Amino acid sequence: MQNESTSSPAEDSQTGDSLIGEEYEVEVGPVAHGGHCIARTSEGQVLFVRHTLPGEKVIARITDGDKDSRFLRADAVTIIEPSKDRVEAPCPYAGPGKCGGCDWQHAKPGAQRRLKGEVIAEQLQRLAGLTPEEAGWDGTVMPAEGDKLPKGEVPAWRTRVQYAIDENGRAGLRKHRSHDVEPIEHCMIAAPGVSELGIEKRDWTGMASVEAITATGSNDRQVILTPKPGARLPLVELDKPVSVLRVDERDGGIHRVHGRGFVRERADDRTYRVGSGGFWQVHPQAANTLVRAVMQGLLPRKNDMALDLYCGVGLFAGAIGQRIGEKGAVLGIESGKRAVEDARHNLQDLDRVRIEHGKVEQILPRTGITECDLIVLDPPRAGAGKQTVKHLAGLGARRIAYVACDPAALARDLAYFREGGYKVRTLRAFDLFPMTHHVECVAILEPATKGA
């Protein structure tokens, strides 16, 4: 049933066939990839509805789309029949039209993990033709260590938070699919080391954004300032000691203002330098969780030859390098220049580990490597892609570990690996991004034929 529109006839004449602001009473269907659920309007158009849960009846207000759109986006603004998995969002900035950082504040923690599992299963089936059983997965998404908290408490896991700055110099977070800023006094999912800086209390006039980073392997903290064009840097005085870096408006490079140009992280009994806002897993338990899953899946042996692709600052290369003995070897490939410098520094004690700078699809063919024993790849959100997967499948690795932050990209690449003669041995999923729709997976692959 379509409810009375929130827009006036005058507004309609200005917006043409736009449906923004229209409201529909809908029955909510299954979860979809991206932090929303699927419903349909009375005219049959598909709705991607945020702030709802499967099985609910809600009033959905259109936020994007028109009568000719393939699908519409909407917010659930009134809950008529709630799900048993619904809770009141603990964060005051969560909800329609507010902060876009979290997707599932309104769902119980166990329900959040079930929803993520349903998304993984749907993507595997649709894009790779795999059932959970065929993927060696029990269908569960495991919480990170320490994230099971009393009712009403939220895991404070986010060790990196990028605050947007509004026109009044106040720190906040972006609204969903918008450049608009929701000023906040506290982010509930920010790690204590970020919250203790007191960024939300300061005036950041002249800044476009302020990124806060706290290390889990040390007491190192950083802020990275992005000034608006022509603005001068403020004198940064925060509640805890912190290093300050700035983004150059001319070349986008990150330059040290004072303090260290890096933070020190710790994983698998090694210390890693991570410089200039370089990539490191955001959840405090993520690095160790993923290293354990990858090493348990690969089972490195003495003398193995291994590849670590999209290797960042060398997390997996370091873990493998410690396990393959004096005659084994690891080649890491990474496109980020600063990350390569950090990886070489971090792994300098491992003589049999080498790091190459460049894109995987360009560097790997130039190495002349025709075979290896183990491969680990942790590609960006878009995945590795067909050509890279085809190349990797031709190297005859005994085991391949695929670390994925996007289940759709993972499923697509698993289908390519199957074309190359590999099958999924096991798949594990970890809830390393509580309250959001993001999920981390580790798939272990092996040749489909035992004799391969």
Buried (B, 14 or more C-beta within 10 A) or exposed (E): EEEEBEBEEEEBEEEEEBBBBBBBBBEBBEBBBEBBBBBBBEEEBBBBBBBBBBBBBBBBBBBBBBEEBEBBBBBBBEBEEBBEBBBEBBBEBBBBBBBBBBBBBBBBBEBBBBBBBBBBBBBBBEBBEBEBEBBBBEBBBBBBEEBEEEEEEBBBBBBBBBBBBBEEBBBBBBBBEEEEBBBBEEBBBBBEBBBBBBBBEBEBBBBBBBBBBBBBBEEBBBBBBBBEEEBEEBEBEBEEEBBBBBBEBEEEEBEBBEBBBBBBBBBBEBEBBBBBBBBBBBBBBBBBBBBBBBBEBBEBEEEBBBBBBBBBBBBBBBBBBBBBEEEBBBBBBBBBEBBBBBBBBBBEEBEBBBBBBBEBBEBBEEEEEEEBBBBBBBBEEEBBBBEBBBBBBEBEBBBBBBBBBBBBBBBBBBBBBBEBBBBBBBBBBBBBBBBBBBBBBBBBBBBEEEEE
